Amino acid sequence: MSTSTRRRSRSPAETFGSLFERVALAAIHEDGKDWADPHPLRSPDEIMRQYEADPPETDEDLRSFVAANFSIDSWRPEPTPVAGLDLRTAIDTLWPALTRTSPMSSGHSSMLPLPHPYLAPGGRFTETYYWDSYFALLGTNESWRARQTADNFAHLIRAHGHVPNGNRTYYLSRSQPPFFFMVAGLTEPQDPAAAYLRYLPELITEHSWWMRGSRQARPGAPVRRVVRMPDSGLLNRYWDAKDTPRDESFRKDTLLARGAVQPERQLWRNLRAGAESGWDFSSRWLADRHSLNLIRTCDIVPIDLNSILYGLECAIADGLNRLGDHARETRYRRKAELRRRAIVRHLWNDAIGLFDDYDWTRTCLRGAVTAAAVYPLFFKLADKAQAASTAEVCERELLAPGGLLTTNITTSQQWDAPNGWAPLQWLAVQGLDAYGHHQLARTIAQRWSSLVAQIFAQTGRFMEKYDVVHLGQGGGGEYPMQDGFGWTNGVTARLIDFASDGLARGQPR
């Protein structure tokens, strides 16, 4: 990587150093993400020379300095669909409003350029987000959007070796659940192997990125995202290359560290790994299930990530089969089979009847009932007995009046009860239906679609998450409720179809 490329890839915290930290901690902006997304009006070197030569003395002086040197694009609510539209039509009208561009020349901002337009989630989230994109695309019925998204992700992999959390410089140290191969499959819904062949170099590069450190990892001593289990099998965890406060949550992370038991850099890496998981944040990652300052994401081997990587390995094998490279196809099928065996051996919790997360530091399962348990069904690596047990436990512990709960623990974190999230509804419905649990799948689809319709009728908006227990808008987390909202729109559009006729069309693999 050239010096100029490294400079352009530096996050705002790295670029503006003491200035960034001072502005973030002074809470000049109500939403800390605004300060991570500024547009410098001059070169960063010029701004820092002026700041260091004559530092502002007061917070008001600092506010004036920022206003003179940066343009801040505060987020705005998404437009309200025209009144009187049915739910599906209202969703379709929002796709143009959620379509954004990232110019190939983005100056000194934190935005990473993309060659094609993309779907943003909505609200404060104006960039593309990795795993959000797959679920949003489910509802567009426009293959060209899937192709643009897949091409954008392929571009990011060629440029950076992986798909970042989002196309911002401060997201480069981590990724998100690796759904690129699923996005690729949407470009060829009747022949996903053809899509895997088209993007084969990028799929292999992404897999290598997730598996970096495999040879060095030892039981009890993971390397990066690779965990070698006690029997020497390989599984993966969420991780982050940095151990500093997140740019977009700098003040929150800094203040949280002041009351934490664990060393601050360990805390910050665990927070970042939680962000990579997409479940930011959840009792899944908390030592006592409730306290964020006891987060320990890096200590956990998660069922969702490993199910996705099994799917990625199968997709690469399918692409290699289409290429006619049967030697390498055999290698990747072997990788997938070894992962499946490791998942079944280490992540199935017979005591609770679900797939579970594993604590590699304590060599034991976490014993948590979460919607992440549906991933092995979605990716078809569970056997019939495991699927039947999963269906029974989900119906008893997670089924709520508005759909499927995220976990059965109520906390202040947004990825816990009473919240439900669109992607988990889709994964559960598809996974359960694939194993013959048609009625439960349809019940989840109907309850979720009805809740989204109810809140839409009340507010005229689609939310990022919902309270599926009390049938309202979701809550919790580290930022205000957002609307828009890409993955809610995409999943709900598909579940409306599923709830009406039980037919899930166009699913890759």
C-alpha positions, 0 to 999 in steps of 0.5 A, spaced: 500 500 500 502 506 498 504 512 503 498 516 499 493 510 500 495 509 507 494 516 509 487 516 505 485 510 509 487 513 516 481 514 520 479 521 523 481 520 530 488 518 527 488 524 522 486 529 527 489 526 533 489 531 539 483 535 536 479 529 534 479 527 542 478 534 545 472 535 540 469 528 541 470 529 549 467 536 549 461 533 546 460 539 541 456 534 537 449 531 540 451 525 536 458 522 536 458 519 529 457 526 526 464 528 528 467 521 525 463 523 519 466 531 517 468 534 511 474 538 512 474 544 508 482 544 508 487 539 508 488 536 515 495 538 515 493 545 515 488 544 520 492 541 525 498 546 524 493 552 525 490 548 531 497 546 534 500 553 533 494 556 537 489 551 540 482 554 542 482 556 549 474 554 551 469 550 548 466 555 545 472 557 541 473 550 540 466 550 537 468 556 532 474 552 530 470 546 528 465 550 524 471 554 521 474 548 518 469 542 517 462 541 514 458 537 518 452 533 515 448 532 521 443 526 519 435 527 518 429 523 518 428 519 512 422 522 508 415 519 509 411 515 504 405 518 501 399 517 506 394 511 504 399 506 500 399 499 502 405 497 506 409 493 500 408 499 495 410 504 501 416 500 502 418 500 494 417 508 494 423 509 499 428 505 495 430 511 491 431 515 498 435 510 501 440 510 495 446 514 496 453 515 492 460 515 495 464 519 489 471 516 487 474 522 489 471 524 496 477 529 498 479 528 506 472 525 509 472 519 512 468 516 506 471 510 502 469 511 495 465 506 491 464 505 484 456 504 484 450 507 488 448 503 494 443 502 499 444 506 506 440 503 512 437 510 513 437 516 519 444 517 522 447 511 517 448 514 511 454 509 508 453 502 506 453 497 511 456 490 510 450 485 512 445 490 512 445 490 505 443 483 503 437 484 507 435 490 504 436 487 497 431 482 499 425 486 498 428 490 491 426 485 486 431 489 482 437 484 480 441 490 478 441 493 485 444 486 487 449 487 482 451 494 484 452 492 491 456 485 489 461 489 485 461 495 490 463 489 495 468 486 490 471 493 489 472 493 497 475 486 497 480 488 492 482 495 495 482 492 502 482 485 503 475 484 506 469 488 506 469 493 512 463 494 517 461 500 512 465 504 507 468 509 512 475 509 514 474 508 521 471 501 519 477 498 516 479 495 522 473 490 522 468 487 518 461 484 519 457 478 518 460 476 511 454 476 507 458 477 500 456 471 497 449 471 499 449 478 496 452 475 490 447 469 489 442 475 489 445 477 482 443 470 479 437 467 483 436 461 479 444 459 478 448 462 484 454 458 482 454 462 476 455 468 481 460 465 485 464 463 479 464 471 477 466 473 484 471 467 486 477 471 487 474 476 491 470 470 495 477 466 496 480 473 498 475 474 503 475 467 506 483 468 507 482 474 511 477 471 516 482 465 516 488 469 517 493 466 523 490 459 522 497 456 522 499 460 528 493 459 532 493 454 538 488 451 543 487 457 548 491 462 544 487 465 538 490 469 533 486 474 530 479 471 528 481 464 528 480 460 534 483 453 535 479 448 539 481 443 544 481 438 539 485 442 534 479 444 530 478 451 527 473 456 528 472 463 528 470 469 533 469 476 532 475 481 533 478 488 531 485 490 529 484 496 533 484 497 541 482 504 541 475 507 542 471 507 536 471 514 532 463 514 532 463 512 539 469 515 542 466 519 548 462 513 550 467 508 549 472 513 553 467 514 559 465 507 559 473 505 560 473 509 566 469 504 570 471 498 567 474 492 571 478 490 565 484 493 562 481 499 557 485 497 551 482 490 552 475 493 553 475 497 547 477 491 542 471 487 545 467 493 544 469 493 537 469 486 536 461 487 538 460 492 533 463 487 528 458 482 530 452 486 528 449 485 535 452 491 538 450 490 543 447 484 546 447 480 553 451 474 548 457 478 549 457 480 556 460 476 562 454 477 567 449 478 561 447 485 563 454 490 564 457 493 558 463 494 561 464 487 562 463 485 555 468 480 552 466 478 545 473 476 543 472 470 548 466 467 545 466 463 539 459 465 536 454 460 532 452 465 527 459 467 524 461 460 524 455 458 520 456 464 515 463 461 514 460 454 513 456 457 507 462 461 504 466 455 504 460 451 500 459 457 495 467 457 494 467 450 492 460 451 488 464 456 484 470 452 483 466 446 481 463 451 475 470 453 474 472 446 473 478 446 478 476 440 482 482 439 486 481 446 489 473 444 490 475 438 494 479 442 499 474 447 500 468 442 501 473 439 506 474 445 510 466 446 510 465 439 512 470 440 518 467 446 520 460 443 520 463 437 524 466 442 529 460 446 530 456 440 531 461 438 536 462 444 540 456 449 539 450 444 540 448 445 547 444 439 548 442 441 555 438 447 552 436 444 545 439 449 541 446 451 538 450 456 542 456 460 543 462 457 546 467 461 551 474 459 549 477 461 555 473 457 560 472 451 555 464 451 555 458 453 552 455 460 554 448 457 555 444 462 552 437 462 548 438 467 542 435 467 535 443 466 533 441 459 534 437 459 527 443 460 523 445 453 522 438 451 520 438 457 515 445 454 512 442 447 512 448 444 517 443 442 522 440 435 522 433 434 523 433 432 530 437 439 532 432 443 527 426 440 531 429 442 538 431 449 535 424 450 533 421 447 539 425 452 544 424 458 539 417 457 539 417 456 547 422 461 549 423 467 543 416 467 540 413 473 541 406 477 539 410 481 534 415 476 531 421 472 534 425 475 540 433 477 539 434 473 546 430 471 552 433 476 557 431 483 557 436 488 558 438 495 556 442 493 550 438 493 543 440 486 541 436 483 547 429 482 549 424 485 548 427 487 541 426 483 535 430 485 528 428 484 521 434 480 519 433 475 525 426 474 522 428 472 515 433 467 517 428 464 522 423 463 517 427 461 512 431 456 516 425 453 520 421 452 513 427 449 510 426 443 515 419 442 515 416 447 520 412 451 516 407 453 521 412 456 526 415 459 520 409 462 517 407 465 524 413 469 525 412 472 518 405 474 520 406 477 526 412 481 524 409 483 518 403 485 522 407 489 527 411 493 522 404 494 518 401 497 525 407 501 527 407 504 519 400 506 520 401 510 527 407 513 524 408 513 517 415 510 518 419 503 518 424 502 524 430 499 525 428 495 530 421 493 534 419 491 541 416 485 539 413 484 546 409 490 547 408 491 540 411 498 539 418 501 537 424 498 539 429 501 544 435 501 548 442 501 545 447 507 544 443 512 539 436 514 538 431 510 534 432 510 527 428 510 521 428 508 514 430 503 514 433 498 509 433 491 512 426 492 515 423 494 508 427 488 505 425 483 509 418 485 511 417 486 503 419 478 502 415 476 509 409 479 506 409 474 500 411 468 505 406 470 510 400 470 504 402 464 501 408 460 504 413 461 498 420 463 499 422 465 492 429 466 490 433 464 496 441 462 494 443 456 496 
